[in-house]
Amino acid sequence: MEHNDEYTAAMLAAMDLIWGEGFMAPGGEGNVEQMVSGLDLRGRKVLDIGCGQGLPACILARKHGATVVGTDLEAHLVQRAQLWAEQEGLQEQLSFRQVAPGPLSFDDESFDLIVISGALTQIADKLAMLRECFRVLKPGGSLSCYDWMKPAGPLSAAMHRWFALEGLTYELRTPEDQAELFLQAGFLDVTWRDKSAWYRREAALEFARLDGELRPRLLALLGLEEGEQFIESWRLLAQLCEAGELLQVYTRGKKPAALGL
């Protein structure tokens, strides 16, 4: 299966303006902490699927003492991640690799924890990926995901317009549907937390900044046409969040400690 890169250098620079340098999801370091809250990662081996620019993996290594393998579909993101690791002096704890869509290229029972921030949002066959995660997790290991999701019902015209403006792949599910997929893949103790209320407020503030103080810098980065499109996309994002059509959800599940449990 071929993959076309979706994150241009200009788009990454624009995201840095909004979410902080190196982050590709709302909340920055706070998003990372939400994903691993309550977990002891010291000395643990973590797989970061869709590692992006690698800064979240750096946080897991530096702050939590984990050894992290990060994977991404886009070579330039992997290169950025490697640079972050070098800058922070974390090469012994971090490694990054470009991968192709499809099955994971790791042995069974290789990792204590898998984190996926936003990448599962973009995968159509989520059950296949969840089963792969289950396979490469050690018994008793956990999978923790952050995703954009949707409520029950059809997508609105505004949502389809947002997809078109974003130019990114979105395969949105409801939180309940995704939790059911976790169970079908074999995970136990499946929980999900809806943090949409926080981002509903934050998205409105982000749009106000993009349409105000950040506009000159954004247009300098992207050019007039692409910059205006980016701002309009964020206006729609804030509108969809306010209407409850676009959700932010954390889902977690655990692989049984032993077969039959």
C-alpha positions as CSV (number, residue, x, y, z in Angstrom):
1,M,0.0,0.0,0.0
2,E,1.4,3.4,-1.0
3,H,1.4,6.4,1.2
4,N,1.4,10.1,0.1
5,D,3.0,12.5,2.6
6,E,0.4,14.8,4.1
7,Y,2.4,17.0,6.5
8,T,4.5,19.6,4.6
9,A,7.2,21.7,6.2
10,A,5.1,24.8,6.0
11,M,2.1,23.0,7.7
12,L,4.4,21.8,10.5
13,A,5.7,25.3,11.0
14,A,2.2,26.5,11.3
15,M,1.3,23.8,13.8
16,D,4.3,24.8,15.8
17,L,2.9,28.3,16.1
18,I,-0.4,27.0,17.6
19,W,0.6,23.9,19.6
20,G,4.3,24.5,20.4
21,E,7.4,23.6,18.5
22,G,7.6,19.8,17.8
23,F,4.0,19.0,18.8
24,M,1.3,17.7,16.3
25,A,-1.6,17.5,18.7
26,P,-3.4,19.9,21.1
27,G,-2.1,20.2,24.6
28,G,1.6,19.7,23.9
29,E,3.3,18.0,26.8
30,G,-0.1,17.8,28.6
31,N,-1.4,15.5,25.9
32,V,1.5,13.2,26.5
33,E,0.9,13.2,30.2
34,Q,-2.8,12.4,29.6
35,M,-1.8,9.3,27.6
36,V,0.5,7.8,30.2
37,S,-1.2,9.0,33.4
38,G,-1.0,6.4,36.2
39,L,1.6,4.3,34.3
40,D,5.1,3.5,35.6
41,L,7.3,3.7,32.5
42,R,10.8,3.6,34.1
43,G,12.8,1.0,32.3
44,R,9.8,0.0,30.1
45,K,9.9,-0.4,26.4
46,V,7.4,1.8,24.5
47,L,6.2,1.8,20.9
48,D,5.1,5.2,19.7
49,I,3.0,4.6,16.5
50,G,2.8,7.8,14.4
51,C,5.6,9.4,16.3
52,G,5.5,12.6,14.2
53,Q,8.4,14.9,15.0
54,G,9.4,12.8,18.0
55,L,9.1,15.3,20.8
56,P,6.5,13.2,22.7
57,A,8.8,10.3,22.6
58,C,11.6,12.5,24.0
59,I,9.3,13.4,26.9
60,L,8.6,9.7,27.6
61,A,12.3,9.0,27.7
62,R,13.5,12.1,29.5
63,K,10.7,12.6,32.0
64,H,9.5,9.0,32.5
65,G,12.7,6.9,31.9
66,A,11.2,4.8,29.1
67,T,13.0,3.3,26.1
68,V,11.0,4.3,23.1
69,V,10.8,3.1,19.5
70,G,9.0,5.6,17.3
71,T,7.5,4.8,13.8
72,D,6.0,7.0,11.2
73,L,4.9,6.8,7.6
74,E,6.7,10.0,6.5
75,A,10.5,10.0,6.2
76,H,10.9,13.7,6.9
77,L,9.1,13.4,10.2
78,V,11.4,10.5,11.2
79,Q,14.3,12.7,10.3
80,R,13.0,15.5,12.5
81,A,12.4,13.0,15.3
82,Q,16.0,11.8,15.1
83,L,17.2,15.4,15.3
84,W,15.1,16.0,18.5
85,A,16.7,12.9,20.1
86,E,20.2,14.1,19.2
87,Q,19.5,17.6,20.5
88,E,18.2,16.2,23.8
89,G,21.0,13.7,24.1
90,L,18.6,10.8,24.2
91,Q,19.9,8.6,21.4
92,E,20.5,5.6,23.8
93,Q,16.8,5.6,24.8
94,L,15.2,6.5,21.5
95,S,15.1,5.1,18.0
96,F,12.9,6.0,15.1
97,R,12.1,4.3,11.8
98,Q,10.0,4.9,8.7
99,V,7.4,2.2,8.1
100,A,4.9,1.3,5.5
101,P,1.1,1.0,6.2
102,G,0.0,-2.4,7.3
103,P,1.2,-5.0,9.8
104,L,3.8,-3.9,12.4
105,S,7.3,-5.0,11.7
106,F,8.0,-6.2,15.3
107,D,8.1,-9.6,17.0
108,D,5.3,-10.8,19.2
109,E,5.4,-9.5,22.8
110,S,8.0,-6.8,22.2
111,F,6.6,-3.8,24.1
112,D,5.3,-2.9,27.6
113,L,3.2,0.0,26.3
114,I,2.0,1.3,22.9
115,V,1.0,4.9,22.5
116,I,-0.8,6.3,19.5
117,S,-1.5,10.0,19.3
118,G,-3.9,10.9,16.5
119,A,-2.6,8.2,14.1
120,L,-5.4,5.7,14.7
121,T,-7.8,8.5,13.7
122,Q,-6.4,8.3,10.2
123,I,-6.5,4.5,9.9
124,A,-9.6,3.0,8.1
125,D,-9.1,-0.6,9.3
126,K,-8.7,0.1,13.0
127,L,-9.4,-3.4,14.1
128,A,-6.5,-4.8,12.1
129,M,-4.2,-2.2,13.7
130,L,-5.5,-2.9,17.2
131,R,-4.9,-6.6,16.7
132,E,-1.3,-5.9,15.6
133,C,-0.9,-3.8,18.8
134,F,-2.2,-6.7,20.8
135,R,0.2,-9.0,19.2
136,V,3.4,-7.0,19.8
137,L,2.4,-6.1,23.4
138,K,3.8,-8.2,26.3
139,P,1.2,-9.9,28.5
140,G,-0.1,-7.3,30.9
141,G,1.0,-4.4,28.6
142,S,-1.2,-1.5,27.7
143,L,-2.3,0.4,24.6
144,S,-3.1,4.1,25.1
145,C,-4.6,6.2,22.3
146,Y,-5.6,9.8,21.7
147,D,-8.0,10.4,18.9
148,W,-10.3,12.8,17.2
149,M,-13.8,11.2,17.2
150,K,-17.4,12.0,16.4
151,P,-20.8,11.5,18.0
152,A,-23.3,9.0,16.6
153,G,-25.0,9.9,13.4
154,P,-23.9,11.0,9.9
155,L,-21.1,13.6,9.3
156,S,-22.3,17.1,8.6
157,A,-21.6,19.2,5.5
158,A,-19.3,21.4,7.7
159,M,-17.3,18.3,8.7
160,H,-16.8,17.3,5.0
161,R,-15.7,20.8,4.2
162,W,-13.2,20.7,7.1
163,F,-11.8,17.4,5.8
164,A,-11.3,19.0,2.3
165,L,-9.6,22.1,3.7
166,E,-7.4,20.0,6.0
167,G,-6.2,17.8,3.2
168,L,-5.6,15.0,5.8
169,T,-7.1,11.5,6.1
170,Y,-9.8,11.2,8.7
171,E,-11.6,8.0,9.6
172,L,-13.7,9.1,12.6
173,R,-15.5,6.6,15.0
174,T,-17.6,7.2,18.1
175,P,-15.9,6.6,21.4
176,E,-18.3,3.6,22.0
177,D,-17.4,2.1,18.6
178,Q,-13.7,2.4,19.3
179,A,-14.0,0.9,22.7
180,E,-15.8,-2.1,21.2
181,L,-13.0,-2.5,18.7
182,F,-10.5,-2.7,21.5
183,L,-12.5,-5.5,23.1
184,Q,-12.8,-7.3,19.8
185,A,-9.0,-7.1,19.5
186,G,-8.7,-8.9,22.8
187,F,-8.0,-6.0,25.2
188,L,-9.5,-6.0,28.7
189,D,-10.2,-3.1,31.2
190,V,-11.1,-0.8,28.2
191,T,-11.8,2.7,29.3
192,W,-12.3,6.0,27.5
193,R,-12.2,9.6,28.6
194,D,-13.8,12.5,26.7
195,K,-11.8,15.6,27.0
196,S,-13.7,17.6,24.4
197,A,-14.9,20.3,26.8
198,W,-11.3,21.5,27.4
199,Y,-10.5,21.6,23.7
200,R,-13.8,23.3,22.8
201,R,-12.6,26.3,24.7
202,E,-9.0,26.0,23.5
203,A,-10.0,25.7,19.8
204,A,-11.9,29.0,20.0
205,L,-8.8,30.7,21.5
206,E,-6.5,29.1,18.9
207,F,-8.7,30.5,16.1
208,A,-8.8,33.9,17.6
209,R,-5.0,34.0,17.7
210,L,-4.7,32.7,14.2
211,D,-7.1,35.3,12.9
212,G,-5.4,38.0,15.0
213,E,-1.9,38.2,16.4
214,L,-0.5,35.2,14.5
215,R,-2.0,36.1,11.1
216,P,1.0,38.0,9.8
217,R,3.4,35.2,10.8
218,L,1.1,32.5,9.4
219,L,0.7,34.2,6.0
220,A,4.5,34.7,5.8
221,L,4.9,31.0,6.4
222,L,2.2,29.7,4.1
223,G,1.6,32.5,1.6
224,L,-1.7,34.4,1.3
225,E,-3.9,31.7,-0.3
226,E,-2.7,28.7,1.8
227,G,-2.6,30.8,4.9
228,E,-6.2,32.0,4.5
229,Q,-7.3,28.5,3.9
230,F,-5.5,27.4,7.1
231,I,-7.3,30.0,9.1
232,E,-10.6,29.1,7.6
233,S,-9.9,25.4,8.4
234,W,-9.3,26.4,12.1
235,R,-12.5,28.4,12.1
236,L,-14.4,25.3,11.0
237,L,-12.5,23.2,13.6
238,A,-13.6,25.5,16.4
239,Q,-17.2,25.5,15.0
240,L,-17.3,21.7,14.9
241,C,-15.9,21.4,18.4
242,E,-18.4,24.0,19.7
243,A,-21.3,22.0,18.0
244,G,-20.1,18.8,19.6
245,E,-19.4,17.2,16.2
246,L,-15.7,16.8,16.8
247,L,-14.5,15.1,19.9
248,Q,-11.2,14.5,21.7
249,V,-11.0,11.2,23.4
250,Y,-8.4,9.1,25.2
251,T,-8.9,5.3,25.1
252,R,-6.9,2.7,26.9
253,G,-6.9,-1.1,27.1
254,K,-4.8,-3.8,28.6
255,K,-3.5,-7.1,27.3
256,P,-4.3,-10.0,29.6
257,A,-1.4,-10.9,31.9
258,A,-1.8,-14.6,30.8
259,L,-3.8,-16.6,28.3
260,G,-7.3,-17.3,29.6
261,L,-7.4,-14.3,32.0
